[in-house]
């Protein structure tokens, strides 16, 4: 059984993780939704590290086809 304190801590950690992801994606994508040079570099590095296109797309909140496009 999870205590209220444990649940609150878990909830706060999840919220912080979501905020960090939002900040990071904000650095990698322009307001128009297009990737910055840093975003494109992240795609290439993640691909080299063995991540699948679908995994990269999920991390960056973009379509898998956008990942494929930038890997050409």
ChimeraX attribute file (.defattr): number of C-alpha atoms within 10 A of each C-alpha:
attribute: neighborCount
match mode: 1-to-1
recipient: residues
	/A:1	4
	/A:2	7
	/A:3	8
	/A:4	9
	/A:5	9
	/A:6	11
	/A:7	11
	/A:8	12
	/A:9	12
	/A:10	12
	/A:11	12
	/A:12	12
	/A:13	12
	/A:14	12
	/A:15	12
	/A:16	12
	/A:17	12
	/A:18	12
	/A:19	12
	/A:20	12
	/A:21	15
	/A:22	13
	/A:23	11
	/A:24	14
	/A:25	18
	/A:26	16
	/A:27	15
	/A:28	19
	/A:29	19
	/A:30	12
	/A:31	9
	/A:32	6
	/A:33	12
	/A:34	13
	/A:35	22
	/A:36	14
	/A:37	12
	/A:38	12
	/A:39	20
	/A:40	18
	/A:41	15
	/A:42	16
	/A:43	24
	/A:44	17
	/A:45	12
	/A:46	15
	/A:47	16
	/A:48	10
	/A:49	9
	/A:50	10
	/A:51	14
	/A:52	14
	/A:53	19
	/A:54	14
	/A:55	15
	/A:56	21
	/A:57	18
	/A:58	12
	/A:59	13
	/A:60	21
	/A:61	14
	/A:62	17
	/A:63	14
	/A:64	16
	/A:65	12
	/A:66	16
	/A:67	21
	/A:68	13
	/A:69	9
	/A:70	13
	/A:71	13
	/A:72	6
